[in-house]
Amino acid sequence: MAKQTWLDFWQKENEFDDSMSMNYAYFLARVEKYIPLSRTQRVLDIGSGPGNLEDAWFSRVAEMHGLDISTRYNEIARSKHAAHPGIYFHDLPADDYLNFGVVANQQFDVIIVMSVVQYYKSAADVETLIRNIKQIAAPGAKALICDLMVGGSVFSDILSIMGRSLRQGQLLSMLRLLVRLRFSAYYTVRKENGFLVLSRQEWLDITRRVGVAAHFVDEPLTLQQERMNLLIQF
């Protein structure tokens, strides 16, 4: 049997379909401290999944574009937002997921990359991501790359998310999810492919090479408090 990759995993129904909303609720309660919204902004959501960010922001900004490799997620998101003008979802080629040609001639005021980069293959992919974002960022734009694994272990990651879930009153739901993940395709794919982990210094070195101003946000913006969030100002 051929080795399954993360690209294969996200194309199918999976255990995260019903659980992403927990992480997004935590994120949405904090993100506007760093990226205030206005009705004039155009937003790019890289790795948009089933449209959680669009669900929250569709009536608060001028336009939103979601990019995802999962045609299944894009179909779900398009169905939810069919009646909402200015909300678009674009399919990324699974074998060329850093090709943002579908939005190449546009500019965005806000770019969000939520819990995506750990599934990339290399630091070179990350540098390409940031270069591509730079090309489509409007003057004064902000990009937030979230949920970055910068060290530690899978075990410490699990402890972190359980602690946050307990404080948010979501511990039972998180425990159920963790059990389901252990006995699912996710566990196998993670064991075979691992996650991309880059240190804080590696991230800052990449942003310097690309020529953008970036710093890490001082507080957790997702349930995984060990993970970091990088804010880029254009």
C-alpha positions as CSV (number, residue, x, y, z in Angstrom):
1,M,0.0,0.0,0.0
2,A,1.3,3.5,-0.9
3,K,2.3,5.8,1.9
4,Q,-0.5,8.3,2.7
5,T,0.5,11.9,3.0
6,W,-1.1,14.9,4.7
7,L,-2.5,15.9,1.3
8,D,-4.4,12.6,1.1
9,F,-5.7,13.0,4.6
10,W,-7.3,16.4,4.1
11,Q,-9.1,15.3,0.9
12,K,-11.3,12.8,2.9
13,E,-13.8,13.1,5.7
14,N,-11.8,13.2,9.0
15,E,-12.0,13.7,12.7
16,F,-11.4,17.4,12.5
17,D,-14.5,18.1,10.5
18,D,-16.6,18.7,13.6
19,S,-13.9,19.9,16.0
20,M,-12.2,22.9,14.2
21,S,-14.8,25.2,15.6
22,M,-13.3,24.9,19.1
23,N,-10.0,26.2,18.1
24,Y,-11.6,28.9,15.9
25,A,-13.7,30.1,18.8
26,Y,-10.6,30.6,20.9
27,F,-8.8,32.3,18.0
28,L,-11.7,34.6,17.1
29,A,-12.0,35.9,20.7
30,R,-8.4,37.2,20.5
31,V,-7.3,37.9,16.9
32,E,-8.9,41.4,16.6
33,K,-6.5,42.7,19.3
34,Y,-3.8,42.3,16.6
35,I,-5.9,42.7,13.4
36,P,-8.8,45.1,13.8
37,L,-11.5,44.5,11.2
38,S,-13.3,47.0,9.0
39,R,-15.9,46.9,6.3
40,T,-13.4,48.0,3.6
41,Q,-10.9,45.1,4.1
42,R,-10.3,42.3,1.7
43,V,-9.3,39.1,3.5
44,L,-7.3,36.0,2.2
45,D,-7.7,32.8,4.2
46,I,-5.0,30.3,3.2
47,G,-6.1,26.8,4.2
48,S,-9.7,27.9,4.6
49,G,-11.1,24.4,5.3
50,P,-14.9,24.3,5.6
51,G,-15.0,28.1,6.0
52,N,-14.9,28.7,9.7
53,L,-13.2,32.1,9.4
54,E,-15.7,33.1,6.7
55,D,-18.6,32.0,8.9
56,A,-17.4,34.6,11.5
57,W,-16.3,37.5,9.3
58,F,-18.4,37.4,6.1
59,S,-20.6,40.3,7.2
60,R,-17.8,42.3,8.7
61,V,-15.4,42.8,5.8
62,A,-15.7,43.8,2.1
63,E,-14.5,40.6,0.6
64,M,-13.1,37.2,1.5
65,H,-11.2,34.6,-0.5
66,G,-10.5,31.1,0.8
67,L,-7.8,28.8,-0.6
68,D,-7.7,25.1,0.1
69,I,-6.4,21.9,-1.5
70,S,-9.5,20.0,-0.3
71,T,-12.3,20.2,-2.9
72,R,-14.6,18.6,-0.4
73,Y,-14.0,21.4,2.1
74,N,-14.4,24.0,-0.6
75,E,-17.8,22.5,-1.7
76,I,-19.0,22.6,2.0
77,A,-17.8,26.3,2.3
78,R,-19.4,27.4,-1.0
79,S,-22.7,25.8,0.0
80,K,-22.7,27.7,3.3
81,H,-21.9,31.0,1.7
82,A,-23.8,30.7,-1.6
83,A,-26.0,33.6,-0.6
84,H,-23.2,35.9,0.6
85,P,-21.8,38.2,-2.0
86,G,-18.0,38.8,-1.9
87,I,-17.2,35.4,-0.4
88,Y,-15.1,33.1,-2.7
89,F,-13.4,29.7,-2.3
90,H,-10.7,28.6,-4.7
91,D,-9.3,25.1,-5.2
92,L,-5.5,24.8,-4.8
93,P,-3.8,22.0,-6.8
94,A,-2.8,19.3,-4.2
95,D,0.6,18.8,-6.0
96,D,1.3,22.6,-6.2
97,Y,-0.3,24.0,-3.0
98,L,1.8,27.1,-2.9
99,N,0.6,28.2,-6.3
100,F,-1.7,31.1,-5.5
101,G,-2.3,32.0,-9.2
102,V,-6.0,32.2,-8.7
103,V,-5.6,35.4,-6.7
104,A,-2.3,36.6,-8.2
105,N,-3.7,39.8,-9.6
106,Q,-5.4,40.9,-6.4
107,Q,-4.3,42.5,-3.2
108,F,-5.4,41.8,0.4
109,D,-5.5,43.8,3.6
110,V,-5.6,40.8,5.9
111,I,-4.0,37.3,5.3
112,I,-4.7,34.5,7.7
113,V,-2.9,31.1,7.7
114,M,-4.5,29.0,10.4
115,S,-3.0,25.7,11.5
116,V,-1.6,24.8,8.1
117,V,2.2,25.2,8.0
118,Q,2.9,22.1,10.2
119,Y,1.7,20.0,7.2
120,Y,4.2,21.6,4.8
121,K,7.2,19.6,3.7
122,S,10.1,21.9,4.4
123,A,11.4,25.3,5.4
124,A,11.7,26.1,1.7
125,D,7.9,25.7,1.5
126,V,7.5,28.2,4.3
127,E,9.8,30.7,2.6
128,T,7.8,30.3,-0.6
129,L,4.6,30.9,1.3
130,I,5.8,34.2,2.8
131,R,7.2,35.4,-0.6
132,N,3.8,34.6,-2.2
133,I,2.0,36.5,0.6
134,K,4.3,39.5,0.1
135,Q,3.3,39.6,-3.6
136,I,-0.4,39.9,-2.8
137,A,-0.3,42.0,0.4
138,A,-1.7,45.5,0.0
139,P,0.3,48.4,1.5
140,G,-0.2,48.4,5.2
141,A,-1.6,44.8,5.2
142,K,-1.2,42.4,8.1
143,A,-0.6,38.6,7.8
144,L,-1.0,36.2,10.7
145,I,0.5,32.7,10.5
146,C,-1.0,30.8,13.3
147,D,-0.4,27.6,15.4
148,L,3.3,27.2,14.5
149,M,5.2,24.3,16.0
150,V,8.5,25.7,17.1
151,G,9.8,22.9,19.4
152,G,8.7,20.5,22.1
153,S,7.0,17.2,21.5
154,V,3.7,15.7,20.5
155,F,3.1,14.8,24.1
156,S,3.7,18.4,25.3
157,D,1.4,19.6,22.5
158,I,-1.4,17.3,23.8
159,L,-0.9,18.4,27.4
160,S,-1.1,22.0,26.2
161,I,-4.3,21.6,24.3
162,M,-5.9,19.6,27.2
163,G,-5.0,22.4,29.7
164,R,-6.6,25.1,27.5
165,S,-9.6,22.9,26.8
166,L,-10.1,22.5,30.6
167,R,-10.0,26.2,31.1
168,Q,-12.5,26.7,28.2
169,G,-14.9,24.1,29.6
170,Q,-14.2,21.9,26.5
171,L,-12.1,19.1,28.1
172,L,-14.6,16.3,27.5
173,S,-15.0,17.2,23.9
174,M,-11.2,17.4,23.4
175,L,-10.7,14.0,25.1
176,R,-13.2,12.4,22.8
177,L,-11.4,13.9,19.8
178,L,-7.9,12.7,21.0
179,V,-9.2,9.2,21.4
180,R,-10.8,9.2,17.9
181,L,-7.5,10.5,16.4
182,R,-5.5,7.8,18.1
183,F,-7.5,5.1,16.3
184,S,-7.9,6.9,13.0
185,A,-6.0,7.5,9.8
186,Y,-4.6,10.7,11.4
187,Y,-2.4,8.6,13.7
188,T,-1.0,6.6,10.8
189,V,-0.4,9.6,8.6
190,R,1.2,11.6,11.5
191,K,3.5,8.6,12.3
192,E,4.6,8.3,8.7
193,N,5.0,12.0,7.8
194,G,5.4,13.8,11.1
195,F,5.0,17.6,11.4
196,L,7.1,20.5,10.2
197,V,8.8,22.1,13.2
198,L,10.9,25.2,12.8
199,S,12.4,27.2,15.7
200,R,11.5,30.8,16.4
201,Q,14.9,31.8,15.0
202,E,14.4,29.9,11.8
203,W,11.1,31.7,11.3
204,L,12.7,35.1,11.9
205,D,15.6,34.2,9.6
206,I,13.1,33.4,6.8
207,T,11.3,36.7,7.2
208,R,14.5,38.6,7.1
209,R,15.5,36.8,3.9
210,V,12.1,37.7,2.3
211,G,12.4,41.3,3.6
212,V,9.3,41.6,5.7
213,A,8.8,43.0,9.3
214,A,7.6,40.2,11.6
215,H,7.3,39.3,15.3
216,F,5.8,36.7,17.4
217,V,2.6,37.5,19.2
218,D,3.1,37.4,23.0
219,E,0.0,35.4,23.9
220,P,-1.5,32.1,22.6
221,L,-4.1,32.6,19.9
222,T,-5.1,28.9,19.7
223,L,-5.8,26.1,22.2
224,Q,-2.2,24.8,21.8
225,Q,-0.4,27.3,24.1
226,E,3.0,25.8,23.2
227,R,2.5,26.9,19.6
228,M,3.4,30.3,18.3
229,N,1.8,32.9,16.1
230,L,3.7,35.1,13.7
231,L,2.4,38.6,12.8
232,I,3.8,40.2,9.6
233,Q,3.3,43.9,8.8
234,F,3.6,45.1,5.2
